[in-house]
Amino acid sequence: MIQRYPKSSYVPRALVTIGLIEYNAGNDDLAVESFKKVVQDYSSSDEAKLALKQIEKIYTDKGDAQRLLITQLPRRSATTPPPSRKTLCTLLPITCICGPTGKVRLAQ
């Protein structure tokens, strides 16, 4: 369906469904790939919110906080300034601490 009707409004939902199928089959990397496509290509959709939650769940279950942080930081262009420490801490779905050096680290 996705290949046959790439502009269909059902594509984001189909990609989330594929991600869930891969996740339930134990194929976490394939699931994340499908969820990331939804987040990147359909970022304002409800499916993107669901996909982002699923990515968070997969990385949290794996104990892979570093990849979770990288996934959830907003992408920047060459002209976009980096986000402030306060912005980073509000964007992340986990507790973080901004240290005196200005680097964001996870709360223990």
C-alpha positions as CSV (number, residue, x, y, z in Angstrom):
1,M,0.0,0.0,0.0
2,I,2.8,2.4,0.9
3,Q,4.6,1.8,-2.4
4,R,1.4,1.8,-4.4
5,Y,-0.1,4.9,-2.8
6,P,2.8,6.9,-1.3
7,K,0.7,10.1,-1.0
8,S,-2.2,8.5,0.8
9,S,-3.3,9.8,4.1
10,Y,-3.1,6.2,5.4
11,V,0.7,6.0,5.0
12,P,1.7,7.3,8.4
13,R,-0.7,4.8,10.1
14,A,0.6,2.0,7.9
15,L,4.2,2.8,8.9
16,V,3.3,2.8,12.6
17,T,1.5,-0.6,12.1
18,I,4.6,-2.0,10.4
19,G,6.7,-0.6,13.3
20,L,4.5,-2.3,15.9
21,I,4.6,-5.6,14.0
22,E,8.4,-5.5,13.8
23,Y,8.6,-4.6,17.5
24,N,6.3,-7.4,18.5
25,A,8.4,-9.8,16.4
26,G,11.5,-8.7,18.3
27,N,13.0,-6.7,15.4
28,D,13.6,-3.5,17.4
29,D,16.0,-2.0,14.8
30,L,13.4,-2.4,12.0
31,A,10.7,-1.1,14.2
32,V,12.7,2.1,15.1
33,E,13.5,2.6,11.4
34,S,9.7,2.5,10.6
35,F,8.9,4.8,13.5
36,K,11.6,7.3,12.6
37,K,10.3,7.5,9.1
38,V,6.9,8.5,10.5
39,V,8.5,11.2,12.7
40,Q,10.6,12.6,10.0
41,D,8.1,12.6,7.1
42,Y,4.8,13.2,9.0
43,S,6.1,15.2,12.0
44,S,2.8,17.0,12.7
45,S,0.6,13.9,12.6
46,D,-0.8,12.0,15.6
47,E,1.0,9.0,14.3
48,A,4.3,10.8,14.7
49,K,3.6,11.4,18.4
50,L,2.8,7.7,18.7
51,A,5.9,6.7,16.8
52,L,8.1,8.9,19.0
53,K,6.6,7.3,22.1
54,Q,7.4,3.8,20.7
55,I,11.0,4.9,19.9
56,E,11.3,6.1,23.5
57,K,9.9,2.8,24.8
58,I,12.3,0.7,22.7
59,Y,15.4,2.7,23.7
60,T,14.3,2.8,27.4
61,D,13.7,-1.0,27.4
62,K,17.2,-1.4,26.0
63,G,18.7,1.0,28.5
64,D,20.1,3.0,25.7
65,A,19.6,6.6,26.9
66,Q,22.2,8.0,24.6
67,R,20.4,7.0,21.4
68,L,17.1,8.1,23.0
69,L,18.6,11.6,23.5
70,I,20.0,11.8,20.0
71,T,16.7,10.7,18.5
72,Q,14.6,13.3,20.4
73,L,16.8,16.3,20.0
74,P,15.4,18.7,17.4
75,R,17.3,18.7,14.1
76,R,19.1,21.9,13.2
77,S,20.0,23.6,10.0
78,A,23.2,25.5,9.5
79,T,21.4,28.7,10.3
80,T,19.5,27.5,13.3
81,P,21.1,28.2,16.7
82,P,21.6,25.3,19.0
83,P,18.8,24.9,21.6
84,S,19.4,26.4,25.1
85,R,19.9,24.2,28.1
86,K,16.5,25.1,29.3
87,T,14.9,24.1,26.0
88,L,16.8,20.8,25.9
89,C,15.5,19.9,29.4
90,T,11.9,20.7,28.5
91,L,12.1,18.7,25.2
92,L,13.4,15.5,26.6
93,P,10.8,13.1,28.1
94,I,13.2,12.2,30.9
95,T,14.7,14.1,33.9
96,C,17.9,15.9,33.1
97,I,20.3,18.2,34.9
98,C,22.2,21.1,33.3
99,G,25.6,21.1,35.0
100,P,27.9,24.1,35.6
101,T,29.7,23.4,32.3
102,G,26.5,23.8,30.4
103,K,26.3,20.2,29.4
104,V,23.1,18.3,29.8
105,R,23.3,15.0,31.6
106,L,20.8,12.6,32.8
107,A,19.6,12.8,36.4
108,Q,20.7,9.8,38.5
